[in-house]
Amino acid sequence: TIWAMNKEEITLEDLQERISNFVEKANLSANRIKFTQKVSSQATDPKPLSSSVGMNLYRIIQEALNNALRHAEPTHVQLHIKQTDSSLKIEVMDDGQGFDTSQRTSGNGLSNMRKRAEEIGAELSLDAEPSKGTQLVVEYHVS
């Protein structure tokens, strides 16, 4: 969190570096899981994010990855980040056990991710089904 607080703006590269560090640590603790990370930019004029937006997006990604590791029992977790001139789209997908989204969960992870997305004006969607994995998508529209 300190890295975000010490900057007024965060670039996609800053965010990617922090996420890569987190994924490397997760990979060490869960060596049976394959992690794939893809970051692409199609923006002609990439705009940096405010520190608040960058920190909230990082925390959403961190929570989604932690949830996959703790609950999903996946063999593969994918993280895709795509930047365009108008948006930043983040997808976290796993091939784990999934869950029934209509059932109330006992943890705070999903509600925290939704609150963080709402705070920064991002759209968050979750697609999960028992035995079919989970896909979380966050889309932040750059102003």
N, C-alpha and C positions, 0 to 999 in steps of 0.2 A: 504494500500500500504506500510505503514511503516514496517509492520511485514515482508514483503518480502525483503525490502531494508536492513533490519538489519541482514539478514542472507545471507550467500554465497550459501547455498543449502536449498532446501525445500523438505521434505519427503511427501509421500502420506498422512500420518497422519496429518501433518501441513495443507495441502490443505483441507483435509476433515474437520478439526476443523473449519477453516475459513468459509468454505461453510455451515457447520451446523449452525454456528452463523448467517449467512446471511439468511438461510432458516427459522430459528426460528423467526427472525424479520419480514420476509415476511409473515410468518404464522400468526403472531399477527395482521398485517394490512389487511390481506385477509382471514379471518377465514372461509369463505364459500368455500375455495379451499383446497383440500386435497393434501398435499405434501408427496411424497415418495422418500426416498433417499437410494440408495444401493451402497455400496463401497465394492469391492472385489479385492483381490490380488492373482494371481496365479504365481507370480514371485518367483523363487527360490532365487534370489539375487536382491532384489529391489534396484534400483539405485535412489538416490535423484535427484531432478530437480534443475537446476540453479535458482537463485532468479528471473531472468528475465522470464524464462519459466513458473515458478510457478505463478508469478504475472499475466502474460498474460492469462494463462489458467483460473485463478480465475476471471479475468475481463470478459472473454468470457462467462463463466458460469453465472456470475452476470448479464450481459447484456441479455442473453437468458432468464433467469428467470424474469427479469424486463419486457422484451417484452411480455412474456406470461401473466404476471399480468396486464400490461397496455392495451394490444391490443386483446388478444385471448379470454377473458371471459371463461376460462376453469373451469371445476369442479375438475380436477385432473392434477397435474404436477408431472412428474417423472424425477429424476436425477439418472443416473447410471454411475458409474466410475469403470472401470475394468483395473487392472494393470497386465501385463504379463512381461516376461523378455525382450521383444522387443518393447512393446508399452504401452501407456496409452490411453484408449479410454473413451471418455466422451459423454454421450447421454442425451439430455434434450428433453423431450417429453411432449406435452400437448394435451388434448382432446378438445381444444377450437375451435374457428370459422375458424382457418386456413386462408390462403390467396393465391392469385394467384401469384406465384413466377415470372411470366413473366411481371407483372406490376411493374413499378418503385415505390419505397416507398419514402416518403418525409423525413424520419428520417435518422440518421447516424448510428443507431445501427447495422444493418447488415454489412454495409461497415466497421465499426470499428472492428467487430468480424473477418471479413475476413482479414483485415490488421494485426490484432494481431496474427492470425493463421499463416499468411505468414511470419511475423517477426521471428517466432520461428521454422519455417519449418514444421508446422502441417498441416494436411489435414482437411478441413472443408466442410461438405456437409449439405444441407438443403433440407428437403422434406416437402412440405406444399401443402395443397389443401383446397379450400373453403369448410367449414362445416366438415372437416375431421381432423383438428388439425395440429400440426407442430412437426417435429422431426429435431433436430440439432445434428450432430455428429461431434466430433473433435477427430482426432487421431494423437497423437504425438509419433513418433518413437524414442525410447530411444537409444542413441548411446553408 
